[in-house]
Amino acid sequence: SRGVSVRTVLMNTTHPIDHALQQRVAILRWVLPVTLIALTAIYELGPGHLLQAKPNDPVDIEIILYGMLSPLLAFWTLTLIGRWLDKTDRAERQAQVIDRRLASILAASADAILVLDPSGRIETWNRGAEELFGFTAHHIKSRPWSELFGQSEAASIEVQWLNQTVQQAGFVRGYETTVYDQVGRAIAVEFTAT
């Protein structure tokens, strides 16, 4: 008997980090603190100087706090945001590399491998499945995988049992059954599903 592997996969669609956002954060990391320091200095030399009760008083502690700590806090916060964006971007790039590697393994496998969407329709159909069943990926995509078992009531019950077993146990391994190719010829297979 030949092997058929069925995988039900919920696709994780990630969106790459917007590089323009990363650049804006990097620019703000420097521009915002410098701007806050400049505004504080302008205030202290202009309106702040005129509003002081005594012209010879030392600089208020408030001005030092607002003028120095706010820019430092802004710089530190934007640095953390930038690091988080970089880390997220690296993780997404690694995930994309792994996805491409798995897709190439899936495509090249001699075993028939089917990936189903959550509703049980065929989402991916590799070359091994094309050779075993005779359907091209384009022809079979979005069709219910239950069609491979035939149209009998026994086939319907078998597919329902397989679906329930996978949902409850997480897998079915080494199950021997009969499926049908494009021309209706019966094929004995050893079936694995996760």
N, CA and C atoms as an extended XYZ file, in Angstrom:
582
Properties=species:S:1:pos:R:3:atomname:S:1:resname:S:1:resid:I:1 pbc="F F F"
N         0.848       -1.186        0.000 N   SER     1
C         0.000        0.000        0.000 CA  SER     1
C         0.883        1.235        0.000 C   SER     1
N         0.353        2.322       -0.499 N   ARG     2
C         1.097        3.574       -0.598 CA  ARG     2
C         0.728        4.478        0.562 C   ARG     2
N         1.593        5.433        0.860 N   GLY     3
C         1.352        6.328        1.991 CA  GLY     3
C         0.658        7.605        1.574 C   GLY     3
N        -0.306        7.997        2.369 N   VAL     4
C        -0.962        9.281        2.189 CA  VAL     4
C        -0.918        9.986        3.525 C   VAL     4
N        -0.467       11.206        3.512 N   SER     5
C        -0.411       11.991        4.731 CA  SER     5
C        -1.299       13.210        4.537 C   SER     5
N        -2.170       13.431        5.490 N   VAL     6
C        -3.059       14.582        5.437 CA  VAL     6
C        -2.744       15.479        6.612 C   VAL     6
N        -2.563       16.742        6.350 N   ARG     7
C        -2.268       17.708        7.402 CA  ARG     7
C        -3.347       18.789        7.365 C   ARG     7
N        -3.929       19.047        8.506 N   THR     8
C        -4.846       20.168        8.625 CA  THR     8
C        -4.044       21.308        9.215 C   THR     8
N        -3.950       22.386        8.488 N   VAL     9
C        -3.084       23.481        8.899 CA  VAL     9
C        -3.885       24.764        8.931 C   VAL     9
N        -3.770       25.495       10.027 N   LEU    10
C        -4.298       26.845       10.075 CA  LEU    10
C        -3.143       27.748        9.700 C   LEU    10
N        -3.239       28.389        8.573 N   MET    11
C        -2.132       29.181        8.062 CA  MET    11
C        -1.933       30.411        8.927 C   MET    11
N        -0.667       30.666        9.272 N   ASN    12
C        -0.300       31.843       10.036 CA  ASN    12
C         0.185       32.888        9.054 C   ASN    12
N        -0.652       33.879        8.823 N   THR    13
C        -0.246       34.909        7.883 CA  THR    13
C         0.345       36.054        8.670 C   THR    13
N         1.631       36.242        8.508 N   THR    14
C         2.298       37.332        9.190 CA  THR    14
C         2.577       38.432        8.196 C   THR    14
N         2.531       39.616        8.687 N   HIS    15
C         2.825       40.772        7.856 CA  HIS    15
C         4.205       41.277        8.226 C   HIS    15
N         5.087       41.434        7.252 N   PRO    16
C         6.417       41.914        7.567 CA  PRO    16
C         6.360       43.297        8.198 C   PRO    16
N         7.334       43.532        9.068 N   ILE    17
C         7.423       44.830        9.726 CA  ILE    17
C         7.637       45.899        8.657 C   ILE    17
N         6.918       46.991        8.776 N   ASP    18
C         7.056       48.110        7.854 CA  ASP    18
C         8.413       48.767        8.102 C   ASP    18
N         9.289       48.721        7.097 N   HIS    19
C        10.634       49.281        7.261 CA  HIS    19
C        10.586       50.794        7.405 C   HIS    19
N         9.575       51.439        6.830 N   ALA    20
C         9.427       52.884        7.003 CA  ALA    20
C         9.161       53.203        8.471 C   ALA    20
N         8.391       52.341        9.147 N   LEU    21
C         8.141       52.533       10.576 CA  LEU    21
C         9.431       52.412       11.367 C   LEU    21
N        10.247       51.432       11.036 N   GLN    22
C        11.527       51.275       11.709 CA  GLN    22
C        12.404       52.507       11.502 C   GLN    22
N        12.399       53.049       10.308 N   GLN    23
C        13.202       54.243       10.038 CA  GLN    23
C        12.665       55.447       10.806 C   GLN    23
N        11.336       55.579       10.877 N   ARG    24
C        10.758       56.697       11.627 CA  ARG    24
C        11.115       56.607       13.105 C   ARG    24
N        11.065       55.412       13.671 N   VAL    25
C        11.426       55.242       15.078 CA  VAL    25
C        12.898       55.586       15.288 C   VAL    25
N        13.770       55.160       14.365 N   ALA    26
C        15.201       55.464       14.486 CA  ALA    26
C        15.450       56.973       14.418 C   ALA    26
N        14.731       57.656       13.545 N   ILE    27
C        14.892       59.117       13.444 CA  ILE    27
C        14.344       59.797       14.700 C   ILE    27
N        13.149       59.390       15.123 N   LEU    28
C        12.546       59.982       16.330 CA  LEU    28
C        13.399       59.751       17.569 C   LEU    28
N        14.122       58.656       17.583 N   ARG    29
C        14.976       58.330       18.728 CA  ARG    29
C        15.965       59.456       18.995 C   ARG    29
N        16.408       60.117       17.957 N   TRP    30
C        17.373       61.217       18.109 CA  TRP    30
C        16.701       62.578       18.029 C   TRP    30
N        15.727       62.738       17.146 N   VAL    31
C        15.119       64.047       16.931 CA  VAL    31
C        14.282       64.483       18.129 C   VAL    31
N        13.488       63.586       18.688 N   LEU    32
C        12.605       63.959       19.791 CA  LEU    32
C        13.382       64.440       21.015 C   LEU    32
N        14.395       63.729       21.500 N   PRO    33
C        15.142       64.245       22.659 CA  PRO    33
C        15.832       65.585       22.368 C   PRO    33
N        16.433       65.717       21.197 N   VAL    34
C        17.109       66.976       20.856 CA  VAL    34
C        16.095       68.110       20.809 C   VAL    34
N        14.929       67.850       20.252 N   THR    35
C        13.879       68.866       20.192 CA  THR    35
C        13.425       69.268       21.590 C   THR    35
N        13.234       68.289       22.469 N   LEU    36
C        12.818       68.604       23.838 CA  LEU    36
C        13.878       69.432       24.568 C   LEU    36
N        15.139       69.094       24.379 N   ILE    37
C        16.221       69.866       25.014 CA  ILE    37
C        16.233       71.297       24.450 C   ILE    37
N        16.099       71.421       23.130 N   ALA    38
C        16.103       72.751       22.503 CA  ALA    38
C        14.926       73.588       22.993 C   ALA    38
N        13.735       72.994       23.075 N   LEU    39
C        12.573       73.734       23.560 CA  LEU    39
C        12.755       74.178       25.002 C   LEU    39
N        13.333       73.318       25.822 N   THR    40
C        13.583       73.678       27.211 CA  THR    40
C        14.575       74.831       27.291 C   THR    40
N        15.630       74.775       26.501 N   ALA    41
C        16.632       75.845       26.507 CA  ALA    41
C        16.016       77.152       26.027 C   ALA    41
N        15.221       77.098       24.976 N   ILE    42
C        14.572       78.312       24.463 CA  ILE    42
C        13.638       78.888       25.513 C   ILE    42
N        12.892       78.018       26.167 N   TYR    43
C        11.987       78.486       27.220 CA  TYR    43
C        12.775       79.133       28.356 C   TYR    43
N        13.820       78.471       28.782 N   GLU    44
C        14.597       78.986       29.913 CA  GLU    44
C        15.250       80.326       29.577 C   GLU    44
N        15.720       80.502       28.359 N   LEU    45
C        16.370       81.754       27.974 CA  LEU    45
C        15.358       82.850       27.639 C   LEU    45
N        14.160       82.463       27.251 N   GLY    46
C        13.149       83.449       26.852 CA  GLY    46
C        12.115       83.663       27.929 C   GLY    46
N        10.905       83.106       27.728 N   PRO    47
C         9.805       83.356       28.664 CA  PRO    47
C        10.103       82.906       30.094 C   PRO    47
N        10.803       81.818       30.259 N   GLY    48
C        11.120       81.334       31.598 CA  GLY    48
C        11.992       82.308       32.360 C   GLY    48
N        12.932       82.922       31.671 N   HIS    49
C        13.842       83.895       32.293 CA  HIS    49
C        13.070       85.138       32.717 C   HIS    49
N        12.106       85.547       31.888 N   LEU    50
C        11.323       86.744       32.203 CA  LEU    50
C        10.345       86.501       33.347 C   LEU    50
N         9.897       85.248       33.499 N   LEU    51
C         8.901       84.942       34.524 CA  LEU    51
C         9.500       84.628       35.883 C   LEU    51
N        10.808       84.469       35.970 N   GLN    52
C        11.434       84.155       37.264 CA  GLN    52
C        11.198       85.296       38.237 C   GLN    52
N        10.956       84.947       39.506 N   ALA    53
C        10.709       85.955       40.532 CA  ALA    53
C        11.948       86.812       40.768 C   ALA    53
N        13.070       86.155       40.847 N   LYS    54
C        14.313       86.879       41.072 CA  LYS    54
C        15.250       86.565       39.921 C   LYS    54
N        15.801       87.550       39.288 N   PRO    55
C        16.636       87.315       38.125 CA  PRO    55
C        17.895       86.494       38.408 C   PRO    55
N        18.385       86.459       39.593 N   ASN    56
C        19.635       85.752       39.882 CA  ASN    56
C        19.422       84.370       40.498 C   ASN    56
N        18.175       83.903       40.568 N   ASP    57
C        17.911       82.574       41.135 CA  ASP    57
C        18.553       81.500       40.260 C   ASP    57
N        19.034       80.417       40.915 N   PRO    58
C        19.548       79.311       40.107 CA  PRO    58
C        18.399       78.673       39.318 C   PRO    58
N        18.753       77.895       38.302 N   VAL    59
C        17.757       77.244       37.456 CA  VAL    59
C        16.879       76.339       38.313 C   VAL    59
N        15.581       76.443       38.099 N   ASP    60
C        14.635       75.615       38.845 CA  ASP    60
C        14.925       74.137       38.615 C   ASP    60
N        14.687       73.348       39.652 N   ILE    61
C        14.860       71.893       39.530 CA  ILE    61
C        13.849       71.320       38.530 C   ILE    61
N        12.656       71.949       38.427 N   GLU    62
C        11.658       71.497       37.466 CA  GLU    62
C        12.174       71.593       36.033 C   GLU    62
N        12.840       72.668       35.737 N   ILE    63
C        13.355       72.864       34.393 CA  ILE    63
C        14.389       71.788       34.081 C   ILE    63
N        15.220       71.461       35.044 N   ILE    64
C        16.226       70.407       34.847 CA  ILE    64
C        15.530       69.068       34.628 C   ILE    64
N        14.528       68.782       35.456 N   LEU    65
C        13.816       67.507       35.301 CA  LEU    65
C        13.134       67.411       33.944 C   LEU    65
N        12.367       68.462       33.602 N   TYR    66
C        11.662       68.420       32.324 CA  TYR    66
C        12.622       68.523       31.146 C   TYR    66
N        13.644       69.306       31.318 N   GLY    67
C        14.569       69.548       30.222 CA  GLY    67
C        15.529       68.409       29.954 C   GLY    67
N        15.843       67.612       30.979 N   MET    68
C        16.823       66.540       30.804 CA  MET    68
C        16.201       65.139       30.885 C   MET    68
N        15.327       64.930       31.857 N   LEU    69
C        14.766       63.589       32.025 CA  LEU    69
C        13.777       63.230       30.917 C   LEU    69
N        12.976       64.172       30.484 N   SER    70
C        12.020       63.877       29.416 CA  SER    70
C        12.724       63.427       28.141 C   SER    70
N        13.774       64.147       27.688 N   PRO    71
C        14.472       63.669       26.495 CA  PRO    71
C        15.136       62.304       26.698 C   PRO    71
N        15.699       62.083       27.887 N   LEU    72
C        16.323       60.783       28.153 CA  LEU    72
C        15.284       59.665       28.153 C   LEU    72
N        14.139       59.955       28.749 N   LEU    73
C        13.059       58.964       28.764 CA  LEU    73
C        12.553       58.692       27.347 C   LEU    73
N        12.404       59.740       26.556 N   ALA    74
C        11.971       59.564       25.163 CA  ALA    74
C        12.997       58.736       24.390 C   ALA    74
N        14.276       59.038       24.563 N   PHE    75
C        15.342       58.298       23.882 CA  PHE    75
C        15.311       56.823       24.288 C   PHE    75
N        15.202       56.559       25.580 N   TRP    76
C        15.194       55.178       26.088 CA  TRP    76
C        13.972       54.418       25.562 C   TRP    76
N        12.798       55.052       25.600 N   THR    77
C        11.567       54.404       25.131 CA  THR    77
C        11.654       54.081       23.639 C   THR    77
N        12.119       55.034       22.855 N   LEU    78
C        12.222       54.798       21.415 CA  LEU    78
C        13.305       53.766       21.095 C   LEU    78
N        14.351       53.696       21.913 N   THR    79
C        15.366       52.654       21.739 CA  THR    79
C        14.751       51.277       21.967 C   THR    79
N        13.948       51.139       23.016 N   LEU    80
C        13.278       49.862       23.291 CA  LEU    80
C        12.310       49.488       22.172 C   LEU    80
N        11.560       50.451       21.684 N   ILE    81
C        10.635       50.184       20.576 CA  ILE    81
C        11.407       49.745       19.338 C   ILE    81
N        12.509       50.414       19.042 N   GLY    82
C        13.342       50.041       17.896 CA  GLY    82
C        13.897       48.633       18.022 C   GLY    82
N        14.351       48.279       19.218 N   ARG    83
C        14.863       46.913       19.442 CA  ARG    83
C        13.766       45.884       19.262 C   ARG    83
N        12.578       46.199       19.784 N   TRP    84
C        11.457       45.266       19.643 CA  TRP    84
C        11.103       45.079       18.166 C   TRP    84
N        11.079       46.182       17.403 N   LEU    85
C        10.775       46.087       15.972 CA  LEU    85
C        11.832       45.258       15.244 C   LEU    85
N        13.107       45.453       15.582 N   ASP    86
C        14.189       44.676       14.961 CA  ASP    86
C        14.052       43.193       15.291 C   ASP    86
N        13.763       42.894       16.552 N   LYS    87
C        13.612       41.494       16.977 CA  LYS    87
C        12.425       40.839       16.266 C   LYS    87
N        11.318       41.553       16.172 N   THR    88
C        10.139       41.036       15.486 CA  THR    88
C        10.422       40.809       14.007 C   THR    88
N        11.135       41.743       13.388 N   ASP    89
C        11.479       41.619       11.978 CA  ASP    89
C        12.365       40.393       11.745 C   ASP    89
N        13.358       40.179       12.613 N   ARG    90
C        14.228       39.000       12.477 CA  ARG    90
C        13.437       37.710       12.640 C   ARG    90
N        12.527       37.670       13.615 N   ALA    91
C        11.716       36.471       13.839 CA  ALA    91
C        10.827       36.179       12.625 C   ALA    91
N        10.247       37.225       12.035 N   GLU    92
C         9.398       37.015       10.864 CA  GLU    92
C        10.215       36.539        9.667 C   GLU    92
N        11.411       37.064        9.512 N   ARG    93
C        12.271       36.610        8.415 CA  ARG    93
C        12.662       35.143        8.602 C   ARG    93
N        12.967       34.747        9.842 N   GLN    94
C        13.290       33.341       10.108 CA  GLN    94
C        12.090       32.453        9.814 C   GLN    94
N        10.906       32.898       10.205 N   ALA    95
C         9.695       32.114        9.942 CA  ALA    95
C         9.463       31.965        8.438 C   ALA    95
N         9.734       33.003        7.673 N   GLN    96
C         9.576       32.921        6.222 CA  GLN    96
C        10.566       31.939        5.606 C   GLN    96
N        11.814       31.920        6.123 N   VAL    97
C        12.815       30.972        5.625 CA  VAL    97
C        12.369       29.544        5.924 C   VAL    97
N        11.870       29.319        7.126 N   ILE    98
C        11.401       27.982        7.512 CA  ILE    98
C        10.198       27.586        6.659 C   ILE    98
N         9.264       28.522        6.433 N   ASP    99
C         8.099       28.233        5.589 CA  ASP    99
C         8.517       27.836        4.177 C   ASP    99
N         9.482       28.570        3.604 N   ARG   100
C         9.944       28.227        2.250 CA  ARG   100
C        10.610       26.853        2.230 C   ARG   100
N        11.395       26.548        3.260 N   ARG   101
C        12.067       25.250        3.336 CA  ARG   101
C        11.037       24.124        3.443 C   ARG   101
N        10.042       24.304        4.308 N   LEU   102
C         9.002       23.279        4.456 CA  LEU   102
C         8.185       23.125        3.172 C   LEU   102
N         7.926       24.230        2.499 N   ALA   103
C         7.176       24.148        1.239 CA  ALA   103
C         7.966       23.376        0.188 C   ALA   103
N         9.275       23.558        0.146 N   SER   104
C        10.070       22.821       -0.844 CA  SER   104
C        10.138       21.336       -0.494 C   SER   104
N        10.207       21.018        0.806 N   ILE   105
C        10.195       19.613        1.224 CA  ILE   105
C         8.847       18.981        0.872 C   ILE   105
N         7.779       19.701        1.162 N   LEU   106
C         6.435       19.217        0.862 CA  LEU   106
C         6.280       18.956       -0.632 C   LEU   106
N         6.724       19.893       -1.449 N   ALA   107
C         6.573       19.754       -2.895 CA  ALA   107
C         7.375       18.585       -3.445 C   ALA   107
N         8.550       18.323       -2.883 N   ALA   108
C         9.440       17.300       -3.427 CA  ALA   108
C         9.173       15.896       -2.870 C   ALA   108
N         8.341       15.778       -1.857 N   SER   109
C         8.107       14.485       -1.226 CA  SER   109
C         7.437       13.499       -2.187 C   SER   109
N         7.889       12.244       -2.144 N   ALA   110
C         7.281       11.193       -2.966 CA  ALA   110
C         5.956       10.732       -2.363 C   ALA   110
N         5.762       10.946       -1.055 N   ASP   111
C         4.487       10.602       -0.425 CA  ASP   111
C         3.436       11.620       -0.831 C   ASP   111
N         2.213       11.165       -0.897 N   ALA   112
C         1.108       12.071       -1.176 CA  ALA   112
C         0.812       12.840        0.100 C   ALA   112
N         0.974       14.154        0.046 N   ILE   113
C         0.726       15.000        1.211 CA  ILE   113
C        -0.318       16.041        0.830 C   ILE   113
N        -1.368       16.090        1.627 N   LEU   114
C        -2.455       17.031        1.424 CA  LEU   114
C        -2.510       17.938        2.641 C   LEU   114
N        -2.650       19.227        2.414 N   VAL   115
C        -2.866       20.173        3.505 CA  VAL   115
C        -4.280       20.690        3.344 C   VAL   115
N        -5.041       20.623        4.437 N   LEU   116
C        -6.449       21.014        4.402 CA  LEU   116
C        -6.655       22.324        5.133 C   LEU   116
N        -7.658       23.073        4.705 N   ASP   117
C        -8.033       24.257        5.464 CA  ASP   117
C        -8.959       23.810        6.600 C   ASP   117
N        -9.347       24.703        7.489 N   PRO   118
C       -10.182       24.282        8.628 CA  PRO   118
C       -11.517       23.653        8.252 C   PRO   118
N       -12.021       23.936        7.057 N   SER   119
C       -13.304       23.353        6.662 CA  SER   119
C       -13.149       21.997        5.974 C   SER   119
N       -11.918       21.473        5.872 N   GLY   120
C       -11.701       20.160        5.279 CA  GLY   120
C       -11.535       20.183        3.772 C   GLY   120
N       -11.284       21.331        3.213 N   ARG   121
C       -11.049       21.438        1.770 CA  ARG   121
C        -9.537       21.424        1.506 C   ARG   121
N        -9.161       20.872        0.376 N   ILE   122
C        -7.747       20.716        0.029 CA  ILE   122
C        -7.150       22.080       -0.291 C   ILE   122
N        -6.086       22.398        0.431 N   GLU   123
C        -5.424       23.676        0.243 CA  GLU   123
C        -4.104       23.501       -0.507 C   GLU   123
N        -3.382       22.431       -0.191 N   THR   124
C        -2.118       22.140       -0.852 CA  THR   124
C        -2.102       20.667       -1.238 C   THR   124
N        -1.535       20.407       -2.397 N   TRP   125
C        -1.543       19.061       -2.986 CA  TRP   125
C        -0.198       18.898       -3.645 C   TRP   125
N         0.652       18.033       -3.118 N   ASN   126
C         2.020       17.942       -3.643 CA  ASN   126
C         2.129       17.000       -4.848 C   ASN   126
N         3.351       16.908       -5.355 N   ARG   127
C         3.611       16.083       -6.541 CA  ARG   127
C         3.308       14.606       -6.278 C   ARG   127
N         3.621       14.118       -5.081 N   GLY   128
C         3.306       12.727       -4.732 CA  GLY   128
C         1.810       12.454       -4.809 C   GLY   128
N         0.993       13.431       -4.394 N   ALA   129
C        -0.467       13.283       -4.481 CA  ALA   129
C        -0.930       13.301       -5.936 C   ALA   129
N        -0.286       14.157       -6.736 N   GLU   130
C        -0.634       14.187       -8.170 CA  GLU   130
C        -0.372       12.834       -8.819 C   GLU   130
N         0.775       12.218       -8.497 N   GLU   131
C         1.120       10.928       -9.088 CA  GLU   131
C         0.198        9.815       -8.596 C   GLU   131
N        -0.172        9.866       -7.324 N   LEU   132
C        -1.020        8.818       -6.755 CA  LEU   132
C        -2.466        8.925       -7.251 C   LEU   132
N        -3.008       10.133       -7.240 N   PHE   133
C        -4.431       10.301       -7.537 CA  PHE   133
C        -4.730       10.730       -8.975 C   PHE   133
N        -3.757       11.296       -9.666 N   GLY   134
C        -3.972       11.721      -11.045 CA  GLY   134
C        -4.542       13.122      -11.194 C   GLY   134
N        -4.955       13.744      -10.101 N   PHE   135
C        -5.453       15.116      -10.147 CA  PHE   135
C        -4.272       16.079      -10.069 C   PHE   135
N        -4.338       17.167      -10.830 N   THR   136
C        -3.333       18.218      -10.654 CA  THR   136
C        -3.739       19.068       -9.451 C   THR   136
N        -2.781       19.751       -8.899 N   ALA   137
C        -3.068       20.608       -7.742 CA  ALA   137
C        -4.116       21.659       -8.089 C   ALA   137
N        -4.027       22.203       -9.278 N   HIS   138
C        -4.978       23.233       -9.715 CA  HIS   138
C        -6.401       22.666       -9.787 C   HIS   138
N        -6.523       21.430      -10.232 N   HIS   139
C        -7.834       20.812      -10.412 CA  HIS   139
C        -8.482       20.445       -9.072 C   HIS   139
N        -7.694       20.030       -8.097 N   ILE   140
C        -8.243       19.502       -6.846 CA  ILE   140
C        -8.358       20.554       -5.736 C   ILE   140
N        -7.647       21.662       -5.886 N   LYS   141
C        -7.626       22.671       -4.831 CA  LYS   141
C        -9.037       23.178       -4.525 C   LYS   141
N        -9.322       23.334       -3.242 N   SER   142
C       -10.599       23.822       -2.698 CA  SER   142
C       -11.718       22.786       -2.727 C   SER   142
N       -11.425       21.586       -3.164 N   ARG   143
C       -12.441       20.532       -3.130 CA  ARG   143
C       -12.343       19.793       -1.792 C   ARG   143
N       -13.431       19.232       -1.291 N   PRO   144
C       -13.397       18.495       -0.027 CA  PRO   144
C       -12.532       17.237       -0.165 C   PRO   144
N       -11.697       16.985        0.821 N   TRP   145
C       -10.817       15.816        0.761 CA  TRP   145
C       -11.616       14.520        0.871 C   TRP   145
N       -12.841       14.613        1.372 N   SER   146
C       -13.690       13.426        1.504 CA  SER   146
C       -14.018       12.811        0.145 C   SER   146
N       -13.904       13.606       -0.949 N   GLU   147
C       -14.163       13.076       -2.295 CA  GLU   147
C       -13.220       11.934       -2.653 C   GLU   147
N       -12.050       11.897       -2.034 N   LEU   148
C       -11.067       10.849       -2.335 CA  LEU   148
C       -11.515        9.478       -1.830 C   LEU   148
N       -12.494        9.449       -0.921 N   PHE   149
C       -12.964        8.185       -0.349 CA  PHE   149
C       -14.162        7.613       -1.090 C   PHE   149
N       -14.650        8.341       -2.087 N   GLY   150
C       -15.815        7.873       -2.838 CA  GLY   150
C       -17.085        8.510       -2.307 C   GLY   150
N       -18.205        8.103       -2.903 N   GLN   151
C       -19.485        8.730       -2.588 CA  GLN   151
C       -20.414        7.837       -1.767 C   GLN   151
N       -19.941        6.687       -1.297 N   SER   152
C       -20.825        5.771       -0.574 CA  SER   152
C       -21.080        6.266        0.849 C   SER   152
N       -22.096        5.693        1.468 N   GLU   153
C       -22.421        6.031        2.855 CA  GLU   153
C       -21.306        5.563        3.789 C   GLU   153
N       -20.707        4.419        3.488 N   ALA   154
C       -19.592        3.910        4.299 CA  ALA   154
C       -18.405        4.874        4.239 C   ALA   154
N       -18.148        5.448        3.068 N   ALA   155
C       -17.055        6.417        2.923 CA  ALA   155
C       -17.340        7.656        3.756 C   ALA   155
N       -18.574        8.097        3.756 N   SER   156
C       -18.955        9.273        4.537 CA  SER   156
C       -18.748        9.029        6.031 C   SER   156
N       -19.129        7.853        6.494 N   ILE   157
C       -18.949        7.493        7.904 CA  ILE   157
C       -17.459        7.395        8.242 C   ILE   157
N       -16.687        6.821        7.330 N   GLU   158
C       -15.240        6.688        7.548 CA  GLU   158
C       -14.574        8.067        7.659 C   GLU   158
N       -14.914        8.976        6.768 N   VAL   159
C       -14.340       10.329        6.803 CA  VAL   159
C       -14.747       11.047        8.080 C   VAL   159
N       -15.992       10.890        8.469 N   GLN   160
C       -16.464       11.509        9.708 CA  GLN   160
C       -15.693       10.947       10.910 C   GLN   160
N       -15.475        9.645       10.960 N   TRP   161
C       -14.702        9.020       12.037 CA  TRP   161
C       -13.258        9.544       12.042 C   TRP   161
N       -12.638        9.631       10.861 N   LEU   162
C       -11.274       10.145       10.773 CA  LEU   162
C       -11.191       11.583       11.285 C   LEU   162
N       -12.131       12.418       10.871 N   ASN   163
C       -12.144       13.813       11.325 CA  ASN   163
C       -12.283       13.905       12.845 C   ASN   163
N       -13.194       13.132       13.413 N   GLN   164
C       -13.403       13.150       14.862 CA  GLN   164
C       -12.182       12.634       15.606 C   GLN   164
N       -11.565       11.577       15.094 N   THR   165
C       -10.391       11.009       15.746 CA  THR   165
C        -9.229       12.001       15.747 C   THR   165
N        -9.028       12.664       14.626 N   VAL   166
C        -7.950       13.658       14.556 CA  VAL   166
C        -8.228       14.811       15.509 C   VAL   166
N        -9.476       15.260       15.583 N   GLN   167
C        -9.814       16.352       16.490 CA  GLN   167
C        -9.635       15.963       17.952 C   GLN   167
N        -9.986       14.729       18.296 N   GLN   168
C        -9.912       14.303       19.696 CA  GLN   168
C        -8.505       13.869       20.096 C   GLN   168
N        -7.870       13.034       19.279 N   ALA   169
C        -6.562       12.481       19.642 CA  ALA   169
C        -5.404       13.312       19.095 C   ALA   169
N        -5.679       14.133       18.099 N   GLY   170
C        -4.623       14.939       17.504 CA  GLY   170
C        -3.961       14.295       16.301 C   GLY   170
N        -4.217       13.009       16.096 N   PHE   171
C        -3.601       12.320       14.958 CA  PHE   171
C        -4.269       10.981       14.705 C   PHE   171
N        -4.061       10.464       13.503 N   VAL   172
C        -4.365        9.080       13.128 CA  VAL   172
C        -3.107        8.602       12.427 C   VAL   172
N        -2.570        7.473       12.836 N   ARG   173
C        -1.311        7.011       12.248 CA  ARG   173
C        -1.445        5.554       11.808 C   ARG   173
N        -0.981        5.270       10.592 N   GLY   174
C        -0.938        3.902       10.086 CA  GLY   174
C        -2.291        3.289        9.806 C   GLY   174
N        -3.290        4.087        9.526 N   TYR   175
C        -4.631        3.591        9.247 CA  TYR   175
C        -4.695        3.134        7.789 C   TYR   175
N        -5.071        1.891        7.581 N   GLU   176
C        -5.152        1.351        6.219 CA  GLU   176
C        -6.575        1.508        5.701 C   GLU   176
N        -6.679        2.053        4.504 N   THR   177
C        -7.986        2.319        3.916 CA  THR   177
C        -7.878        2.287        2.400 C   THR   177
N        -8.995        2.520        1.759 N   THR   178
C        -9.034        2.573        0.297 CA  THR   178
C        -9.509        3.959       -0.125 C   THR   178
N        -8.788        4.524       -1.079 N   VAL   179
C        -9.176        5.804       -1.670 CA  VAL   179
C        -9.280        5.605       -3.177 C   VAL   179
N        -9.752        6.630       -3.887 N   TYR   180
C        -9.992        6.489       -5.319 CA  TYR   180
C        -9.274        7.591       -6.089 C   TYR   180
N        -8.698        7.190       -7.229 N   ASP   181
C        -7.988        8.174       -8.049 CA  ASP   181
C        -8.953        8.877       -9.001 C   ASP   181
N        -8.398        9.658       -9.898 N   GLN   182
C        -9.201       10.477      -10.802 CA  GLN   182
C       -10.156        9.666      -11.679 C   GLN   182
N        -9.749        8.469      -12.080 N   VAL   183
C       -10.600        7.649      -12.947 CA  VAL   183
C       -11.468        6.668      -12.159 C   VAL   183
N       -11.421        6.743      -10.811 N   GLY   184
C       -12.261        5.881       -9.984 CA  GLY   184
C       -11.628        4.569       -9.599 C   GLY   184
N       -10.346        4.386       -9.880 N   ARG   185
C        -9.645        3.153       -9.529 CA  ARG   185
C        -9.338        3.157       -8.025 C   ARG   185
N        -9.630        2.035       -7.336 N   ALA   186
C        -9.382        1.916       -5.898 CA  ALA   186
C        -7.887        1.775       -5.633 C   ALA   186
N        -7.402        2.483       -4.610 N   ILE   187
C        -5.987        2.431       -4.225 CA  ILE   187
C        -5.925        2.171       -2.718 C   ILE   187
N        -5.215        1.096       -2.344 N   ALA   188
C        -5.022        0.801       -0.924 CA  ALA   188
C        -3.878        1.687       -0.423 C   ALA   188
N        -4.140        2.406        0.693 N   VAL   189
C        -3.148        3.322        1.236 CA  VAL   189
C        -3.040        3.136        2.747 C   VAL   189
N        -1.887        3.522        3.247 N   GLU   190
C        -1.701        3.655        4.688 CA  GLU   190
C        -1.775        5.143        4.988 C   GLU   190
N        -2.722        5.513        5.807 N   PHE   191
C        -3.125        6.905        5.986 CA  PHE   191
C        -2.625        7.436        7.327 C   PHE   191
N        -2.051        8.623        7.306 N   THR   192
C        -1.632        9.316        8.528 CA  THR   192
C        -2.206       10.717        8.473 C   THR   192
N        -2.786       11.166        9.558 N   ALA   193
C        -3.346       12.521        9.601 CA  ALA   193
C        -2.998       13.180       10.922 C   ALA   193
N        -2.649       14.438       10.852 N   THR   194
C        -2.417       15.218       12.067 CA  THR   194
C        -3.129       16.550       11.923 C   THR   194
